[in-house]
Amino acid sequence: MNPHLTSDELGLLVDPTEAEFRSLSQLVYDHFGIHLTDKKKALVRGRLNKVLKTRGLKTFSQYLDTVRSDPTGLALIELVDRISTNHTFFFREADHFHFLRDVALNELRSETEIRIWCAGCATGEEAYTLAMVAQDWAERTGYRGSLRILATDISLTALETAVAGRYNSDRVRLVPQDFKRKYLEGLGEDLWTVSPALRSLILFRRLNFMDQDFPFRQQFHSVFCRNVMIYFDRETKEALVQKICRHLAPGKYFFIGHSESLGRTSSDLEYVQPSLYRKGAP
Ligand SMILES: C[S@@+](CC[C@H](N)C(=O)[O-])C[C@H]1O[C@@H](n2cnc3c(N)ncnc32)[C@H](O)[C@@H]1O
């Protein structure tokens, strides 16, 4: 081994000191509500080293200074893009979509418009799944109103993928065959794209759950906020659930991830079954 090679040339990773990791965690918590425990240290180090390298920075202190002093806020967006986990796929936790089809949508037959919020949509698979299920339900039941799906996330790179709407086979593996035929087009080379009809039902937008309030004029008939709150501590989670509830119509449904729970007494939500809640009537 050449003793004169620098750590950079050796490809070694820069380690955050204890103090640097604490400052970084605080920054991420203050802006995004994401709780970075010590267990996440290796993951954070791995993901952020690439950013340090690209920016020509030698320490995490330098990196923190860059993020804090960036007036455009883009460095902060890049930070959350790197540390948030966007893993998702079509028809994930499929029983929720069965409930949507068999119960929630049927209760909305007399509405002229059905509004669903996919909160924390990552790269879009969940929103397109909702669109498939709702569109198929509308075709089968003769529903004549309009279907509208708002899909939001904090990560711009995830949203870019969502808008592009192109996915590899492993992401669409659980899409039923008839849905695949109706709503996806094969692009060859293991790539699928979503039909224009389905895209037209969805609006993708950037939204930070830590914002004071959300700019929605009308309430939603279902909110899917799944596998998002696992990153939040109890306080952040409760505050978010309260905020989301304000935008959910009375008697309507709130879906969370299968490994998540809200506690049976929290907010104005009634427990329906594991990972499913309903807002009480006013
Ligand atoms: C694991 S994905 C969940 C995707 C999908 N809901 C599912 O269940 O498959 C979690 C998403 O939450 C988003 N997220 C994390 N913190 C957020 C925040 N403060 N505001 C908005 N979105 C956030 C991440 O960017 C990520 O895309």
The ligand as an ORCA input file, in Angstrom:
! r2SCAN-3c Opt
* xyz 0 1
  C     -40.782      4.488      3.345
  S     -41.502      5.814      2.459
  C     -43.199      5.324      2.493
  C     -43.772      5.175      1.111
  C     -45.214      4.677      1.036
  N     -46.099      5.491      1.820
  C     -45.323      3.231      1.447
  O     -45.909      2.909      2.470
  O     -44.808      2.379      0.711
  C     -41.468      7.175      3.610
  C     -41.569      8.527      2.927
  O     -41.787      9.541      3.923
  C     -41.187     10.732      3.457
  N     -40.970     11.693      4.557
  C     -40.128     11.593      5.609
  N     -40.177     12.707      6.351
  C     -41.067     13.528      5.765
  C     -41.550     14.846      6.073
  N     -41.095     15.528      7.138
  N     -42.470     15.388      5.258
  C     -42.941     14.704      4.180
  N     -42.518     13.472      3.829
  C     -41.590     12.892      4.621
  C     -39.870     10.229      2.873
  O     -39.299     11.147      1.949
  C     -40.286      8.907      2.217
  O     -40.514      9.042      0.843
*
